[in-house]
Amino acid sequence: MAGLRLISQKPELEFISKRLIFFAFSVLLIIASASLFGVKGLNYGIDFQGGILMEVRTSEAADIKDLRKRLNGLGLGEVALQEFGAPTDVLIRVQRQEGGEKAQQDAVEAVKAELGDNVKYRRTEFVGPKVSEELFMDGVMAVSLAVVAILIYIWFRFEWQFGLGAVIALCHDVFSTIGLFAITGIEFNLSTVAAILTIAGYSINDTVVVYDRVRENLRRYKTMPIPELLNNSINETLSRTVMTSLTTLLALLALYFLGGEVIRGFSLAMIWGVVIGTYSSICLAVPLLLYFKVRRKKEGEDDVTPDFSGAEETD
């Protein structure tokens, strides 16, 4: 019985010939993202702005929606709640209040007055601007180191042309994701940084699959023009790429609509990341090889990695 296929195993779609259209779209997307970030900025969460952390325990399973509605009515700005371990444990995060320590204490007292005596206050902490700045810099460093590590891996796994193409596509995905958060105003916090790192891993996985087919075809077809070879490589892996992306999206859509407010930003970033990562792997990473002068191995030249594809063929 044949498996489900949304597209044929080897469609004959033109990608390389339309590369200038893809490049123009991506350049406009990056410019728009940079402009939105510069003009509107990001809606930084408590992790990056500082604020109040309160851990409370209720007598029975907490109604997060009701608690969120009640605390948002206090006029304290951003208030985030999430289940913390057991269903009776809730972590409350309130944005840093304007003013000094007294303003923070007043906010804590307002929360306690709203919740009443039916809850047990297990922990109350204040995240100052210095700590939040350190968290922000750690997040930026984590993303930067991930990109550099991916560049080094792809460089050694393939050749420098592949590494450069993969990192350009990866940076495209990261910048466009930041633009998405700028235009939507969704909270940008440590969960978002985790989503960006996950997007980087997912995107590079798609890119490596296509690159592996490109390298295999460079060995196999000694006279085929490079543009045709690149286009064939995309088409040969397109069915796998689309099916993988769609099944991932099904899970992420369920998380976005059913997972609650706490992980909605993470889910949205991942949904966008899967879509834009699939696009960049196909429409950016591979066409860029044409400009980086990717070449076939010369006769007798050793390859960097062993070939497990079987005996070579010639066209």
N, C-alpha and C positions, 0 to 999 in steps of 0.2 A: 504494500500500500504506500503510495507516494506521500511524502510529507507536505505540509502546508507551505505554499510559496506565494508571497505577495507580488513578487516580480520573478521573471524567468531567471534561471541559474546563471546565464550569461547574456544580459541584455546588451543591445548595441546602441547605447546612449553616448552622445558627444559631450565630453567634459573639457578636454584639453582645448578644443577649438573655441570654447566659450570662456576661456580663462580670464580674458580681459574684463568681461562682465562681472565675474566673481570677484576679481581684484578690486574693481571699482566699488562694488557693493560693500566689500570688507573695509576699504579705506573710509567710505562714508560712515560705516558703522563705528569705526574707531574714533573718527573725528567727532561724531555725535556723542559718543560715550565720554570722550575727554571734555567736550564742551559742557555737558550736563554735570560732570563731576566738578568742573571749575566754577560753574555758575550756581548750580543748585546745591552741590555737595551731597554728602551721604547722611542718612539719619542714623548716627552712631548710637548704639545701645549702651546700656549701663556698663557693660564690660569695658568700653572705650571712653566713656564720659565720667565714670565714677558714679557712686550712688549708695543706696542702703540695701543691705541684704538681711532678710529676716527668715528664719526657719521656724515654722510653727507646726504643732501637732494637734489635730482635731480629735474629738471623741469617737467619730465614725468617719467613714470614707468621705473625703472632702469633695464638695461640689465646686470644682474649679471655675466653671462659668459664672456661677452666682457670686463667688468671691471676687472674681475679676470685675464683674459689673459694679459691685459695691465699692471696691477700692478705686476704680476709675472715676467714680463720682465724687471723690474727695478733692479733686483739683490739684493733685500732686505731680501732674505730668505723666510721663510714661511709667506704667506699673506692669510688671511681667510676673506671671505665676506659673509654676510647674510642679507636677508631682515629683517628690524627692524620695525615692526608695519605696516606702510603703504607701498605700492609698491614703493613709491618714496624715502623711507628712507632706507639707507644702513649702516650697521655697518662694519667697516673695522678694522681688527686686524693684526698688523705687529709685527713680532718677535723682541725681544730686540736686538739692534745692539751692536756690539763690540765697546767698548769705553764708554765715559761718556755721559753727558747730550747733548753735542754738536752733538754726533753721532745720538742721537734720534731726535734732531731738524732737522738735515740734512735729515733724513729719512722722516720726516713729510713734509718738503719742497719738496722732490722728489715726494711724492704722490700728493701734491697739484699742482705741475707743470704738472704732467701727466693728472690729472683730469681737469685742467683748471678752467675757471671762470664760467662754466655752472652749477656748483654745489654750494650749500650753506653748509658751515662747521659749524655744530651745536655744536660739542663737540670734544675736543682733550685731551686725558688723557694718562698718562704713568703708566703702571703697573710695579712696581719695584719688585726686587727679594724677598723682605721681604713679600709683599702681596702675591706673587705667592707661596711662601713657606707655608704661612698660609692656602691658598686654598688647597694645596696638603695635608697638615696634616688634614684639615677638611674633605677632601675626604676619607682619610684612616680611620679616626675616624668614619665617617658615615657608611662605609662598616663593620667595626669591631663591632660597636654597633648593626647593623642590624643582624649580625650573632649571637651575644650574645642574643639578644631579641628572635630570632627564637629558639635558644636552650632552653631558659626558657619556651617559649610557648609550644613547643613540649613535653618538660619534664612534664609539668603540664597537658597537653592535653592527653598524653598517659602515658609512663613510661620513666625512664632514658635511657633504651636501645634504644628506638625509637628516643629520643632527640639526643643521641650521633651519631646514624647512620645517621640522617638527616643532622647534622652539618658537618660530614665527607664528605657526598655527596655534600653538599653546598660549602665547601671549595675546593673540587675537581673542581667544576664548575668555581669558581672564579679564581683559580690559572691557570686553562687551558685557560680561557679567556685572562688573562694577557699574557700567552704564545703566544696566537694567535696574539695579538697586537705587541709582540716582533718580531715575525717572519715576519709579513707583513709590519711592519714599519708605519702603519696607525697612525695618530695623536691620542695621549692619552690625553684627556682633561676632563673638567667637564661633558660634555655630555657622555663620556665613563663611568665615575663614576655613572651617572644616569642609564646608561644601565646595569651596574653590579648590582646595587640595584634592578632594575626591574627583572633581571635574577634570583636574589636570591628569590624574591617573586614568580616568575613563577615556579621555580624549587621546592620550598617548597610546593607549591600548589599540584603539581603532586605527591610529596612524601606523603603528608597527605592523598590523595585519596587512595593510595595503602596501607598505614599504617592503615587506617580506616577499609579496608577490611581484613587486617591481624588480627586486634583486634576482628572484628566481627567473623571471622572463629575460632579464639582461644576460643571464648565463645561457638561456635556452635559445633565444633568437638572435643570431649574430648579425643579420642584415636588416632586420625590421627597423624602420625609422623610429627614432626615440618618441616623438609625439604619439604615434600609433601604439607603440609599446606601452606607454604610460596610460593611455586611454583604455587599452585592453585590460591592464592590471586593475584599474578601478572597476570596470564592469565585471571582472571575474570574482571580485570580493564584495560586490554591491549587495547581493542577496543576503550574505551573512551579516553585513554591517547593518542593513535595514532591519532585519529580523531581531538582531541583538538590541538595537536601539528601541524598537517598538515594545519589546517585552520589558525592558527597563522602564520605559515611560509608563506602562500600565501600573507597575508597582509604585512609581513616584506620584502618579495622579491619585492613587488611593491614599497615599500619605498626605497629599496636599488637601484633599477634600475631607478626609476622615481622621487625620492624625491630630487635629487640634491646633490651637493658636501657637503653641510653643515651637513646633517644628515647621510651621508654614513657610517661614523665610528660607529655611534650609531646603525644603521640598521644592520651592519655586526656583531657587538657584540651581538645584540639580536638574529640574526639568529643562530649564534654559540651557544648562551645560550639556546635557545629552544631545539636544537639537543642534546647538551651535558647534559642539565638538564633532558630531557626525558630518556636518557641513564642512568644517575646516579640514578634516582629514581627507575628504574627497576633493573638495574644490579649491583648497589652498596648498596643503602640504605636498600633494603630488604634482600639480602644475608648476610649483616653484622649482622643482628639480630640473625643469627644462631650462630655466635661467641660470641655475647653478652648475650647468654643464656636467650633469651626471654622466658617467662613461661606463662602457663595458670593460671588463678585465681583458688585458692583453693576453695573447697566447702564451701560456707557460707562467703567467703571473699568479702567485699564490693568493688565495682568498683569505679573508680575515676569519671567517667562521665556516665550519663544515657544511656541505650541501647535503641535506637529507631528502631532496626531492627526487632522487633516482638518477638514471643516466641522462645526460644532456642530449637535447635534440637540436637540430638546426632546421630553420624554415626553408 
